[in-house]
Amino acid sequence: QVQLVESGGALVQPGGSLRLSCVVSGATFSFYGLGWYRQAPGKPRELVATITTGHTTNYDDSVKGRFTISRDNAKNTVYLQMNSLKPEDTAVYYCKMSRASYVYWGQGTQVTVSS
């Protein structure tokens, strides 16, 4: 059974940093593209960052220069390093793994940026 388990969400002050982790089990991790998405209350889920099997990255303009996505195939883990956090970054963050028509989602982890 394929499972994605996120961790690292927390309450943090504006300007602070967090690192989210997503550990995958039940799949050959290196075969999949990975991404982080987020959903704020009353808003649709939106792309934050993606990373391909070849480690090519893509970021939404709202996080470019502040967030970094990375993957460690040996640990079956994808990370999202978040720096210079803003209140508008507050959302539930979801990990996604995909290959061809197969798509898997994690359960989400809450990130709240507030003073």
Secondary structure by P-SEA (a helix, b strand, c coil): cbbbbbcccccccccbbbbbbbbbccccccccccbbbbbccccccccccccccccbbbbcccccccbbbbbcccccbbbbbbcccccccccbbbbbbbcccbbbbccbbbbbbcc
